[in-house]
Structure formats: C-alpha cells, structure tokens
Amino acid sequence: MATTPDAASQGQGAISALLQEDRRYPPSSEFTAQANAGDAGIYERAKADPEAFWAEQAQNLDWMEPYKTVLEWDVPWAKWFVGGKLNASVNCVDRHTKTWRKNKAAIIWEGEPGDSRVMTFGDLYREVNQFAAALQKLGVKNGDRVAIYMGMIPELVVAMLACARLGAPHTVVFGGFSPESLRDRIQDCEAKILITADGGWRRGGKVPLKDNADKAVVECPTIQHVVVVNRTDDARHVPMHAPRDVWWHRLMDDAKHAIVEPEALDSEHPLYILYTSGTTGKPKGMLHTTAGYLCGTMTTSKYVFDLKDDDVYFCTADIGWVTGHSYIVYGPLANGATCVMYEGSPDYPDKDRFWDIVEKYRCTILYTAPTAIRSFMRWGNEFPEKHDLSSLRLLGSVGEPINPEAWVWYREHIGADRTPVVDTWWQTETGHILITPLPGLTTAKPGSATIPFPGIEADVVDEQGNSVPVGGGYLVLKKPWPGMARTIWGDPDRYVNQYWSRFEGWYFTGDGAKRDEDGYLWLLGRVDDVLNVAGHRIGTMEVESALVSHPSVAEAAVVGITHEIKGQAIAAFCTLRAGNRPGDEAADELKRHVAAKIGPIARPDKIFFTAELPKTRSAKIMRRLLRDIGEGRVIGDTTTLADPTVLAEIRSQYEEKEG
Ligand code: WT7
C-alpha cells in the first residue's frame, strides 16, 4: 500500500474540481448573523488552553459535588472532571423543571401512523421518576446494566434517563437488529433487564420487537425481567411470560407520583454502553461515562446547532445509534432544547414525510444523513417544494462523507440558499462532534467537515505518523477530549490495540482524510475493513461470519462497493460447499440469511459465487481486488496472488452479471 490510504485516491477528482471552483459559503447568513456572535474568540481561547476551555464549559452542568481536577491523562486512559459528582437525568430534566422551562416542550414526538405527543420537561420529570421507581422495584441498582430494544417512541428516552438516574448503564440496541444481534449484546454486557415494546411501526407494518426479544432472551440467563411497552396494541398477540414479562403501563400505574432521589454519581461513572462494528467479528461495547460525555454533547449541541430556547430541533437519527444518544437525548436535553422525534421512515406514507414534519412543527434545525439527502435528491424536488420550509435556519449532516453535489442541493432546496450547513464528523467512540464548522464563525466549503471543534486537536498523518500539511493521510486525534469512550466494555486490551497502537500516544480514527491549503479537512471514508452503508458502520467480518454460518457456504469475503445513495453497498464473494448450486436463488437465500442473522441493514446488495477466493501466498484474502471487481474497475497488481486464474474466473462471472 502507498503512504496514502486506499480511500484517499477515490473521490479526489470531485474534491479538487470543487476547490478550483472555490464555492465558499460565508459564515453568516441573514438568518444566522447572530449565531455564536458572543463567542467570536472561542477558537483562540480553546487553542490557548483546551483544558481551561472544557472546564469553562463544565460550568454549564449541574454538579452535586464540584470536581477537583479537569483531566487526568495516562495514555490512553482519560479521566475528566475527577472527583466531581453529578447525575445525567438531573442535568437533562430536573434542573429545567426548576425554571420556566418546566412547561416547555422537551420532546415533540410524531408516530408513524400520524399520532403525536408533546412531552414537557415537567412531563419528562414525572415519567422518568415513575419509571426509575419501577426499575428499582424490579431490582435494578447502581451499576446494573439494562438493555433497551425499542423503536423511536418517547418511552425510549424515559427509559434511558431513568437508568441514568439510578446509575444503571443502559445499552440501547437498534430496533432493526435481529434476535441474534440483540442476544450477543445482552450477553456481552450481562444485562439484568430488557426493555422492549410489543412492536414498532415501520412503513405501515409492525416490527415484531417482542417476538425478537423472546428469541434473544432464551439464551440470556442474566435477564430477570422483560418490560414491554404497548405501542402497537398487539397485546393479544404478544405472549407474556409471567413472572418474567411485565407491561410498562402496569409498572407506571404502580409507581404513580413516585419520586426517586437521583444517585450522586462519580464523573467517571458509566453512563452507557453502545455497540459498534469493528474489523473483527464481535461488535465493540463502547463505554461512555457521565461528566465528560455530558459536557461534550452539551457544548457541541450548543455551538454547532446554535441551540436557542425557541428552536425546534429535528434530528432524524435513530436513538439506536450514537447520533440519537448524543443529539436527541443527552446534548439537546442538557441544553433545555425542544427536540422533534419521529418514529417511522422518511418515505412512508409518502416521500415528503420529513418535510411534512418540518412544516407542521415549524422546525428550525434539521440534522440528517447524506444517504437520506441523496434519496431526497433522487425522489425529486417536488416533495420539499410542496411544503413551507421557511422556518429552517440551520442544516446539519452526519454519518458519512457528504458529496459536494448533495451538500449544495441540501442548502439550495431545503435551506433555500439561506441556511448554514454544518457537516459534522465524529464517531460512536468520540461521543460527540469533533470536526465541524460553527455557524456564524466558520466559512463552509461544500463537502468538507472544515476544521476541528474548539478544544480538539486533529491531524492528518502519513504511515509513519508525520503530519501531512497539505494532502491525504490518516486522521488522528492528538489530545484527549471529554466525551471520548473510556474503553471497550470487558476488553481493555482490544481498546488499546484498536485505537491507541497504530500511532503512539494518539487516537487512530480509522478514517482517511485530506487537508487542503486552508487547513480544511475532507473526510475520505474508512481505511480499515469497516463499511459505511447508509451511515451505518458494518464490519466486513460480521457479514462474513453470518454468511459462513449458512450450511451451503464454505468461505466468504465481503467488500464495500460505491453506491449512489447509500455511499457504500455490500458485495459478498462466496464459495459454496460441494453439492450446492450457485445462482439467483442461492443468492437470494443468502441475502435473507444475513438479514435474519444481523438485521436488514447488513443485507448484501450483490453476491458473487466463485470456485475460490483470490488469496495471497500467505492466504490473505485480497479485498482490494474484490473491490475492483465489485465496482467493475480494471484490476490492479496481481503479482502477489497465489493463483491468478481465480481472478479471471470471478471477473468473467461479474461481467456476465453486469453485462
Ligand atoms: C464513522 C463513524 C457520528 C455518528 C454517526 C456514525 C463516518 C461520520 C462523518 C462526516 C465523513 C463521517 C466516519 C466515521 N462519518 N460522520 N461528517 N463525514 N465521514 O457513527 O457509526 O460510529 O461511524 O462514520 O467514517 O469513522 P459511527
């Protein structure tokens, strides 16, 4: 491999074309002239003394006991705000109920069938307390893990905050995951309670959450109770196994008017575990702790989205992913902001569902993903044009690199060429946004996540770790930041190896990036074996393990191929065991199998059957060659291949299929 990552060579055409065009967007528009206005010195201040900057931000939290030291840093082990005590549910809920915000909307929820609900901070306070009391009654104590497997309903937020109140780390498992994925996560963190729903609405159908949960917990001996929210009124069809299963509404009735004293938790007390894909088969349980994470999400929400009390902020992410944790729940609520939360998919019942919601609630901020933006572009301008979107004053993007065309379309057609667009780079591991423009302060360039957030030190380095002033390389973070994951649950060695071993003393992001003459960063995608499909991180190994678990498959290799909407799509190369016939039927069967094993997000787009996989003489599968084939590119250097004829055979099959 050359000194620049694989991905660095791709997409560079578009970038340099754009830079030549130099279509820059000034920091302020009429609408946002006041954004961050009081804080013009923020970059310089933070640069001069990052720890002092974060300490200044930590003053915006409610502390039960003040901390003594801002940062203890023993690479790679960070402790922020050492010695302090606080509670995340107090910071997100209680403190607002002591102000005029008590009767302000915290969550404006829209269900897929069109039902809706508004919860004030006062409502949230009552329900969080009630449910915390219910959890206590089920035996949940400080330190116990609680798994949550639900759709996007307000009870999900209530459940998370109730856990936080008790000091019981939650692990939210995306409702689109399979029973097996749920089981693996519960087993890994040894959760005591599972909270789910009878079902969830998705494109007019019901996702069988309780059925899936039942299948999962059969193999989860640590689970003592399953709490079930009645969302789809499917009570008659949902078998409840007493005494294990209990209805949410019964528990809430029993805990009417309950008030639960929030635990005074250490700054470094675990707040949650969230699983994310890595390069090996097993998902990593990223552990986030209390004070630093809250400080990071609260501060970035405030500056990046320029959150004000009259904002109606709509983040379209699912709370099953980190974006929802940080930018629907903890960050915005800590700021006392009003969040719109939507249950269903953007194209049901029509392709203007998001625009309908923006118009209905007069949303002012929209935070969504490039994959969605590219879908909107393809569906056509008539959908946003049917709606009055003039309430929007700020647009955000997250999850994958946004191509300049999509950026410009987003600004012109959704933002009426008037709103700033913030392209925000971060990861499950980082906890909060690290690279982003600040509205009112940073000139934007379409397709670039621009510059690090104040207090963050990012760099682009070559293979040896030398800083690359202008050009492509690996993105690293050279200083700790408050919201960084502290470890991988139960596997500190893997944490060290995965993130802190590639470059001594620095955090390795796994992303390639290019820095231009202005010091702006252009993210280029993953440089490891992790795919980013429609903004979802999926490990090639996870999909390969799922494929080989099918009785017909002997060996499988999975690669990401460029996809117009999803950014990347999954292509799988499989060799079959003797006696199995390749063909469309077998391919469909394997696609179904992977979707059942992991979840529909991991379903391969293309499956190729081959007598053998191309391997080096040391038996390493040559993914680069497979990517070339999957994308129909001319095949590169094959000199290290053990048997070059293997490749010709796969390629002819590919051409047959595409031709
Ligand atoms: C990976 C992290 C961050 C929350 C959602 C995804 C890619 C994320 C951007 C962006 C280019 C981006 C990176 C990163 N990514 N945001 N604005 N520009 N790439 O969280 O599942 O942990 O994935 O998503 O490749 O490493 P995640």
Boltz pocket constraint, residues with backbone or C-beta under 6 A from the ligand:
constraints:
  - pocket:
      binder: B
      contacts: [[A, 276], [A, 321], [A, 322], [A, 323], [A, 397], [A, 398], [A, 399], [A, 400], [A, 401], [A, 402], [A, 423], [A, 424], [A, 425], [A, 426], [A, 427], [A, 428], [A, 429], [A, 435], [A, 449], [A, 509], [A, 510], [A, 511], [A, 523], [A, 524], [A, 525], [A, 526], [A, 532], [A, 535], [A, 536], [A, 537]]
      max_distance: 6.0
